[in-house]
Structures are given as structure tokens and as C-alpha cells.
């Protein structure tokens, strides 16, 4: 069957061609996803007002926390699917698909039930005020009600991409963006729902794409498809998926904590408008980050498959190529943030005070962007080959070991700008840690490869 040959090409096709084949759809999808977050912010900022932008920024920690539980299942399962396909263990790969579906329903529903009744105190703790919490509450109530849909949508999209269908994964994301973009003005302005309309548009768009994903996985001609017997939770599959997904989970939990501290620091030293400025900068930086994540997603099945097949030179090659592309992307983000910050910020708001704050914050944030792509790819690489411990260390080094102390110390000396300067400082130091760990891993690959004969049927690229 064609579907069974598709994953096998990961071990034989030219690396550069494979990376483009898998990364381009992921980049388009991730860029579309970042734009779809920006669309919400632009419509809310221009149509509802600057305080609504600040209210939306209050939701970032909760969104990160929800994403943490989604990635705990989805990213871990996608990596496990890639490795099992590399090992030609198709039965286990099928069961991973079924377990992903069930786990996302359980975790998505549990998150909603726990957070919903505590929403107001959580938002105040995140740095909210009476003026901004009402906007954040209106938005998050709708998002929480659709949390199961969101978890399933992202989880199945990750498995779809890992099972040899990056284009279909891209189509699902693009469809979500287009539907959301069309519904935003209708719900926000046409129906007069305000910030709630943006949340409803988001959930409805994800629901439509999820329906299509379920349809695709119901096709019995596909190598991975829904069928009786795969939905029963298996301890080993659940444990392995969660263990691999623990790195992005902890990274998102750390992001949640960090954004809380950033919001609290900005509120204490700069007020509600400073939180709104961070919300805008966060959305803009998110575009660059998502493009790099697109390259990471393209790398993930290639690295996972070849690591499972013990084709280490191919693993090394795809990593180096991904780092090169990611560095080009982050350097472009650096140039835009340094040269035209006022112009990009003006997309979100016409308020002059908010524009000035966000433009200066953007310049500070992108200082070390040319090297941050390397750190992001390296962290994802260890996750892609199942080395959860190293991935967790790299994920947490930037946020918990460096950024957290900086956020607690620097504002005491530099006020509100101490909050902003903490971010590029953590980028620099985390990249140095990543370089050290990656150098050691390269030497280890060469040592293992030298100690064993090359696989008889493996194609090792020079």
C-alpha cells in the first residue's frame, strides 16, 4: 500500500528534500496559526479598545497551561508514532492513535472542569484589574467550554503530520485560520458579541477542522486509522507518550508561570497599558517562533524515524539543516523588530501611548533573536529522538533557571524595563547551554556509528 511506503521514505530519501517536504506544510500551518492568533488581537484591539488588548494578554498564561496539557499528549504521541513507524511496529502506532484520542478527551475535560469555577481569582492573580478582568473572563469562558475540541484538534493534527501526511495537517490548520478570520468580524461586529465573538470564532473554526481530521482517520485505507480495539488505554503507550511529551508540557507550564510573573511585574511597574504592550509584542514574536516550530515539526518525524532506524548521520544532517533555516528566520525577526517596530505595532492599536511602549519593548525583546532559533531547534531535537530528560533540561533552562530569577531581580533596579531586559538575557544564556549539550551529543553519535557496522539496507548520506 502507498500509505505504508510513505513513512519508509524517511530513511532513504535525500534529507534536504525530506525537510522541505515536511517543513514547508508545517511552516505554512504554523504561520497561519500565528496569524490567526494575531487576527483575534487585531480585531479586538482595533474594534474593542486598548484595555481589551490588556485583557486578552491576561489569558496568555491560561492558554499556555491548556496548551501544556495538549502537548503532553499530542507531541509525545506524535514522536512515539514516528519512532514506531521507523521500527515498523505498525500495530503499536495504531494503538497510539487511539490512546491519543481518549487521553485528549479526558485531559481536556478535566482542565475545563477545574479552571472554569476558579476563573476570576485566577485572572486577578495573573495581574488583572477590575478594568481588564471582565474582558479576559468573557474570552476565556468560551475557550474553556471548547477545550476538548481544541485538545483533540491539536493532538490529531500532530499524529496526522507524524504519520506521513504533512500536507493534510497543513490544510487543517489553514482551514481553521480562514474560518476564524471570516467569523471574527461577523461575530465581533456583526452580532455585537465583542471579545466573546473572537472566542466563539476560534472554537467553531477548530470544531470544523476536527470533523475533517476524524473523517481522515476513519479511512480504513490509511495505515493509521480508527478501528475497534485501539481506544483502550495501554499503560506503556500512555507512559511513553507522557514521558516524551513531558518536555513541551513542562516548557508550557514554565511559560505559564513566566507570563504570570511578567504580567505582575508590568502591572506593578507600568500599569494595565504595559500588559497590553507585552500582549502585542508577544503576538509579534509568536509569528517568528511559530515559523521555527514549523521547521521543528518538519524535522521531528525525520529525526525520530532515522534515530529509531539507527541511521545517525541522517539524524545529524537534518538537525544541522534545520538549525541553519531557523537561524535565517529569527535573524529576519530581529531586523524587523529593530528597524520598523512602530509600523508592525500599529497593526494592533492606534493608541499612541500603547504604540510607544510596545515598539520599545519589541526592540528589547529581539536583541538576541539571531541565536534563539538554534536553542529552540536543539531543544526540539532531543524531544524528537525520545531523549526526554535532555529536552526537559533545555526547555527549563531558559525559563526557570535564567528568566525566572531575572524577572525577580532586574525590575528592582530597572523598573518596568527590567522586566523586558530579562527576556533577551535568558535567550543568550540558554543558547550557550544548548550549544554545550549538542556538541556532546554529536560526539556520541559519531562514537556509536564508528563502533557498529552500517545497516545493510540503510542509505547513509555523506
Secondary structure as GFF3:
##gff-version 3
##sequence-region A 1 462
A	DSSP	alpha_helix	2	8	.	.	.	ID=ss1
A	DSSP	three_ten_helix	9	11	.	.	.	ID=ss2
A	DSSP	alpha_helix	15	47	.	.	.	ID=ss3
A	DSSP	alpha_helix	50	58	.	.	.	ID=ss4
A	DSSP	alpha_helix	60	86	.	.	.	ID=ss5
A	DSSP	alpha_helix	90	116	.	.	.	ID=ss6
A	DSSP	alpha_helix	119	125	.	.	.	ID=ss7
A	DSSP	alpha_helix	130	145	.	.	.	ID=ss8
A	DSSP	alpha_helix	147	162	.	.	.	ID=ss9
A	DSSP	alpha_helix	166	185	.	.	.	ID=ss10
A	DSSP	pi_helix	186	190	.	.	.	ID=ss11
A	DSSP	alpha_helix	195	217	.	.	.	ID=ss12
A	DSSP	alpha_helix	235	270	.	.	.	ID=ss13
A	DSSP	alpha_helix	272	308	.	.	.	ID=ss14
A	DSSP	alpha_helix	312	339	.	.	.	ID=ss15
A	DSSP	alpha_helix	341	345	.	.	.	ID=ss16
A	DSSP	alpha_helix	352	365	.	.	.	ID=ss17
A	DSSP	alpha_helix	369	384	.	.	.	ID=ss18
A	DSSP	alpha_helix	388	396	.	.	.	ID=ss19
A	DSSP	pi_helix	397	403	.	.	.	ID=ss20
A	DSSP	alpha_helix	404	414	.	.	.	ID=ss21
A	DSSP	alpha_helix	416	451	.	.	.	ID=ss22
###
